[in-house]
């Protein structure tokens, strides 16, 4: 299964996604913000998928995705946000395979987007 880097500043969202992704057999690395995600990428990368909230303090999800895809072309991205306009902007700015997910979402939505990214 996939090695997934999950970055979200909301602990409840991180916990939910971690449980769903791990139950799907994926290896999940958790970051509470963009800075911690960059550190994970340096020490534990490469990853197959980055799952990130768009709106986070410090390094936002779009900036994070751009930085990681520059270092790891082919990294697949799942952008999440409660604001659909942020998702459309992010998808247009990030190269490669980018999926989007509007929060709140269901467990089935999470699984479907991850399957679209991992095959």
Buried (B, 14 or more C-beta within 10 A) or exposed (E): EBBBBBBBBBEEBBEBBBEBBEEBEBBBBBBBBBBBBBEBBEEEBEBBBBBBBBBBEEBBBBBBBBBBBEEBEEBBBBBBBEEEEBBEBBBEEBEEBBBBBBBEBEEEBBBBBBEEBBE
